Structure formats: structure tokens, C-alpha cells
Amino acid sequence: MTPADLKVRMTNPGLLPGLFKKQFELCQIKPGQTIAIVSDLGTRTEYIEAAFAAADMLGADIYEMRVNTIPGWTSVGVPTIGQCKGTLEALKACDMILIFHVPLFASWLKEVMNVGVRVQMIIDAPDDLFALQAPTGLKDAVMYAHRMYEKTKQVHVTSKAGTDLTYSCGEYPVMSQYGFADEPGHFDHWGVGLIHTFPNEGSASGRVVVSPGDVVILPYCRYIQDEIVLEIADGHIQSIEGGLDAMLMREWLADGKEHKNDKDPYALSHLGWGLNPQCRWDSIALYGDSPERSRAASRCFPGNFLFSTGPNTQGGGKRTTRGHYDLPMRNCSIDLDGNRVVDEGRLVDPKMIVPREAR
Ligand SMILES: [Fe+2]
């Protein structure tokens, strides 16, 4: 039995309905509202039962739509909805979707959000749902950071390890997640707390040095073991040097190429930082490296610079590539138009700092 299995078994399934009720309250679910569940063959039955019970407790209506397509963690943009006649129309008519796989970068998601449907994604293990659920103040901190990022024109990211990256912003929207889908058309992921935007096309340049202890959260779930040096120009990675970790990144991005000269996997994608104090950098060391254990925790620990490559359609861009890499990095400093908001991996603005709740 792995530590991850043990941890899952230590969660009392009887606690889940209460946990889902609290989440629905955060999502502003009111009596008479309709929640549509989008599940798949891999969804935990106890999550569906808990959602049904929580909706009952709050006087909301709920039903399950189970699809036969199972998008993998590494294959985003899969049209799980819309292919089957009537599914898209049904989802546009509900108040909130509860989805148990990753709908990001799929075109149907935009359609439902555009008509004001809120979307709550749940893809983490039960005890992570408990431990990482949004603490008091997280939304305020995230939205404060969001507004500051929105005004920013130029970002400079540095580190003692040698990172020296600049990019400009404004072409694409800032997107934020604070763990619950409470407002019309808002997408969120239970357990997170982060903001990001996509750099202006062609603007990113410099060097990114990924160091041991940084995390690859997609497509792999592992701590970086040896340094990766990325040279960046014209918004794209030009070279990937290092040992095993560089080899993994090189191979994965090359595998995402659709033709010989395809540069899309090498484009810089969403760039931002984490703010959820419930998330722990050492979660993989504590709970094991199965993807379910690493979706929110490793992505959102406070002050990490989340570097990524690949698609940008979620922000309104045209890249749909499979070559998607997510790398939360520690010990980086982030300056927004010369104003330091993260110093060597630590949030410095008190309005972005949220106390961790003991659970
Ligand atoms: Fe990503």
C-alpha cells in the first residue's frame, strides 16, 4: 500500500456530504437552483452521493450526466460535452456544473460560461478536498492580486539559481481561481488559489533555470532532480539543457509537435503564482506522486511561480497544442512593473497573505 492509498482510506466517507455542503455554500447554491454533474467512468461514487446529499440539504435540484469519454490528465481539450446531442443545451440551462474531469481548453466550456453558468471542478482526493478547501480570506487575496496583475505591463522574474525572464501583459485576460465557483460564468477548481495570465505574443524572453525541488505537475508528477536551463526568445523556448529532467521535457514537448516545424509546444503559456496557504510544497513527498494527489496542492502553494508552456486558447489565443508543461517553481522573485510581490518564493504584500487554517 502506498502512502497515497493509506491517506485516502483514512478519510471517513461519512464526512463527505458535510464537506460538499460547505463547498456548495461557498458556491452560493440556493434553494431551487439546478446543479448538473458531469461525471465519467472514473468518478468516485462517494462524490456523487455526497453531492446529492448536500444539494438535498440546501434545497437545490441536482442530476448526473455521465459521459463515456474519459479525458486523461495529460489530454486536455477533449470534447466530453457537445458531441452527444442535447448535452450542451442541458448544461447551458443549469445554474452550476459540477465536473469531475478537466474541461479546460475545450470549446464547450466557454459556451456554458458565456451564458453565466458557473463551473466547479473536482479532481482531487477526498482528504485534499478537506485540507485544501478555501480558507477565510482567500478570495479577497486572490482578487487583490488579480487586480494588480491586470494593471501590470511588464513582469520580471528572477532567482538566485539564474532565472531572469521578462514578459509583457495586457493582450490576454488575467484569470483567477480561489477554490469555489460563486459568481456567474466563473470557473474554479476545489482546492486551488492562484492567478495567471498569458504573456503578450512574442514578448517573453530571457532564461528560466528550473532547480531541484521545483515540481513538474503536468504531464508528470515529480520533483525536479537536476537543473533545467531554458533559453527563451520571441515568446518561445529555444533550447532545453540539463540532465534527466531536461530530457523528459524535451521529449514531451517534441512529442506534442504536429508537424516538423511546429513551435506551439514551446510557446510560454499561463504564467502566475500560487496563494493558497492550505497547499503544501511537500505534498508529493508526504502523500505520494499519483496525479490525484498533486492537482491542487503542488500547483498553488503560496509564492510559487507557475511556469508553463503550450496552449493559450483558454485566454482567447489560438494555440491548441498537446505540448503542455506545468512547472511550479520555488524561490523566484516576481516584480510587476518594478513592484516586488514575491521575494525568493515568499509573498510580500500583506494583502496577498492568508493565514493557514489548522485542519
Ligand atoms: Fe497548465
Boltz pocket constraint, residues with backbone or C-beta under 6 A from the ligand:
constraints:
  - pocket:
      binder: B
      contacts: [[A, 218], [A, 270], [A, 308], [A, 309], [A, 324], [A, 325], [A, 326]]
      max_distance: 6.0
